[in-house]
Amino acid sequence: QVQFVESGGGLVQPGGSLRLSCAASGSIASIYAMGWYRQAPGKQRELVAGISSGHTNYADSVKGLFTISRDNAKNTLYLQMHSLKPEDTTVYYCNALYFSDGDEDDSWGRGNQVAVSS
C-alpha cells in the first residue's frame, strides 16, 4: 500500500502560481509511475501530468504552464503550476501506480482544492 499526505492548494489570483506537494509513504519502492489528476464537478477525472522513469507527459491544456517533478530522497511528488486560470479551479489528486504481490495496483490522495479567482 501507498499512502499520501497532500499540501499546497489554496486560493490564487488569475495569472498566479501554486505548488502542490504529495508526500508518499508505505510501499514506495514498488511505485513505477506517479501523476496528478483533477476532477471538476460533474466531469470525469482527467490526467494533468504524469511521470515515470524520469519521463513526463502533460495534458495539452497545461503544457508549458505546469511542471511535474519527483524528489525521490523526500518521497514527494510536486506539481508546479504557473499562469493559473479560473478554469484550473478544481480538486487535484495525486496518484501512484505500483506493484503489489505481483499485481498492479494504484493509490490516490484525498485531493487538494485549487481555486483561481480575483
C-alpha positions as CSV (number, residue, x, y, z in Angstrom):
1,Q,0.0,0.0,0.0
2,V,1.0,3.6,-0.7
3,Q,-0.4,6.5,1.3
4,F,-0.2,10.2,0.6
5,V,-0.1,13.5,2.5
6,E,-1.0,16.3,0.2
7,S,-0.4,20.0,0.6
8,G,-0.1,23.3,-1.3
9,G,-3.6,24.0,-2.5
10,G,-5.5,27.2,-1.9
11,L,-6.8,30.4,-3.5
12,V,-4.7,32.4,-6.0
13,Q,-5.5,35.2,-8.4
14,P,-5.5,34.6,-12.2
15,G,-2.0,34.5,-13.5
16,G,-0.6,33.4,-10.2
17,S,1.3,30.3,-9.2
18,L,0.9,27.4,-6.8
19,R,2.9,24.3,-6.0
20,L,1.2,21.1,-4.9
21,S,3.0,18.5,-2.9
22,C,2.2,14.9,-2.3
23,A,4.4,13.0,0.2
24,A,4.3,9.3,-0.2
25,S,4.8,6.5,2.4
26,G,4.4,2.8,2.5
27,S,5.5,0.6,-0.4
28,I,7.4,3.4,-2.1
29,A,10.0,1.1,-3.8
30,S,7.2,-0.6,-5.8
31,I,6.0,2.6,-7.4
32,Y,6.7,2.8,-11.1
33,A,4.6,5.8,-12.1
34,M,3.0,8.8,-10.5
35,G,0.7,11.5,-11.6
36,W,-1.6,14.4,-10.9
37,Y,-5.2,14.3,-11.9
38,R,-8.1,16.8,-11.5
39,Q,-11.8,16.5,-11.4
40,A,-14.3,19.3,-11.8
41,P,-17.9,18.8,-10.6
42,G,-19.9,16.7,-13.0
43,K,-16.8,15.8,-15.1
44,Q,-14.6,12.8,-15.3
45,R,-11.2,12.8,-13.6
46,E,-8.5,13.8,-16.1
47,L,-4.8,13.3,-16.1
48,V,-3.0,16.6,-15.7
49,A,0.6,15.4,-15.7
50,G,2.4,12.1,-15.2
51,I,6.0,11.0,-14.5
52,S,7.6,7.6,-15.0
53,S,11.3,6.7,-15.0
54,G,12.1,10.4,-15.5
55,H,9.8,10.8,-18.5
56,T,6.9,13.3,-18.2
57,N,3.7,13.9,-20.0
58,Y,1.1,16.6,-19.8
59,A,-2.4,17.4,-20.8
60,D,-2.4,19.8,-23.7
61,S,-4.2,22.4,-21.6
62,V,-1.3,22.7,-19.2
63,K,1.8,22.1,-21.4
64,G,4.4,24.8,-20.8
65,L,2.5,26.1,-17.7
66,F,2.6,23.2,-15.2
67,T,5.7,21.1,-14.3
68,I,5.6,17.7,-12.6
69,S,8.6,16.5,-10.6
70,R,9.5,13.9,-8.1
71,D,12.1,14.1,-5.3
72,N,13.0,10.5,-4.6
73,A,15.0,11.5,-1.5
74,K,11.9,13.0,0.1
75,N,9.4,10.6,-1.5
76,T,7.5,13.6,-2.7
77,L,5.7,14.4,-5.9
78,Y,5.2,18.0,-6.9
79,L,3.1,19.9,-9.4
80,Q,4.3,23.5,-10.1
81,M,1.6,25.5,-11.7
82,H,2.1,28.9,-13.3
83,S,-0.2,31.3,-15.1
84,L,-3.2,29.8,-13.4
85,K,-6.6,30.4,-15.0
86,P,-10.1,30.3,-13.4
87,E,-10.8,27.1,-15.4
88,D,-8.0,25.5,-13.5
89,T,-10.2,25.7,-10.4
90,T,-11.0,22.2,-9.1
91,V,-9.7,19.4,-6.9
92,Y,-6.3,17.9,-7.7
93,Y,-5.4,14.4,-6.8
94,C,-2.0,12.6,-6.7
95,N,-1.8,9.1,-7.9
96,A,0.7,6.3,-7.8
97,L,0.9,3.1,-9.8
98,Y,2.8,0.3,-8.1
99,F,3.3,-3.5,-7.9
100,S,1.7,-5.3,-5.0
101,D,2.2,-9.1,-4.7
102,G,2.9,-9.3,-8.4
103,D,-0.2,-7.4,-9.4
104,E,-0.6,-3.8,-10.5
105,D,-2.4,-1.5,-8.1
106,D,-2.9,2.2,-7.6
107,S,-3.4,4.6,-4.7
108,W,-5.0,8.1,-4.6
109,G,-4.5,11.1,-2.4
110,R,-7.5,12.7,-0.8
111,G,-7.5,15.7,-3.1
112,N,-6.3,19.2,-2.8
113,Q,-8.6,22.2,-3.7
114,V,-7.2,24.8,-6.0
115,A,-9.2,28.0,-6.6
116,V,-8.3,30.6,-9.1
117,S,-10.3,33.8,-8.7
118,S,-9.9,37.5,-8.4
